[in-house]
Amino acid sequence: MFEGFDMSKMSQMMGEMQEKAKEIQEQAKNVQFTAKAGGGLVEITANGAGEVIDLNIDDSLLEDKTYLQILLISAMNDVTKMIEENKKSQAMGMMGGMNPFTSN
């Protein structure tokens, strides 16, 4: 059933993947994503680790709490999508070329 399956290669591959994942997590803190809402009235910047690092709100929004809330939610959702897409693409890149069922 498991002919040709080398457990030592699988273990080595898992170790390499864990190291690569740690590298990617550290690198993610250096990547920034910015989302704007309301034509730029609200702007949120987050790093690849999902930490919000900057928030700009136009003074005109301070009078309209409901509109401000809508724009904040919109910008936060957009920046979250950007971060998730980046994580997916990095994960796909990390998996590329790794196949435990082939012998080298």
N, C-alpha and C positions, 0 to 999 in steps of 0.2 A: 504494500500500500504506500509506503514512504520510500520506495527505492529511489536513489539519486538525491535524496533530501539530506543535506549535510547540516546537522544541528549546530556544529561549531561555527559554520558560516552564518547561520541564523542568529546565533548569540552575538557574534562579532558585528553583524549588520544592525542589530538592535542597539548595541552600544554606540555605534557610529550615528545612528538616528537620534539617540538621546543627546549626544554631544552637539549635533547639528541643530537640534531644537533649542538647546540652551543658547547657542550662538545667535539664532534667529530672534529669540526673545530679547537678547541684549541689543541687537541691531535695531529692533522694532522701536526702541526708545528714541532712536535718532531720526526716525521717519516721521514727518508731520503731514496731517491731513486737515484741510480747512473746508468747512461748509458754510454757505451763506444762505440767509432766508430774507424775504421781504426786500429783494433788490439790494441786499447788503446792509440792511438795518440791523441785522443780527449776524455775527460771525463767530464761529466756534472753531478753534484749532485743537486737535488732539494728536497725541503721538501714536505710533503703531501698537503700543501696549494698551491703548484704550484710555489713557489718562488725559483729561482735559488740561491743556497747558495755557490756553488763552481764551478769553471771551470778550467780545466787544458788542455793546448795545448802544444804538443811536439814542441820544437824549430825547428825541421826539417820542420814543416809545414809553418813556417813563410816565406819561399821562394816561396810557391805555393798557392797563394790566392784562386784559383778555387777549388783545392782539399780540402783546409781548410774549405771553405764554404760548400762543399758537406758533409764533416764529421760533421761539426757543425749542419747542418740541420738534418742529420741522428740521431745524439745523442739527439738533442732536441726533435725530434719526438718520439724517444724511451722512453725518460724519461716522456714525456707528457702522453704516453699510460699507463705507469706504474702508474702514479698518477690517471688517470681516472679509471683504473681497481680497484685501491684501494678505490676510492670514491664509485664505484658501489658496491663493496663487503661490505663496511661499511653501505651503504644505505639499502642493503638487510638484513644485520644483525639487523639494527635498526627496520625494518618493521616486522621482525620475531616475531610471537606470538601476534601481535596486530590485533584483528578483532572486529570492532565496532558492528557486527551483532550477537555477542554471549553475553549471560548474565552470569555474574559470581556469 
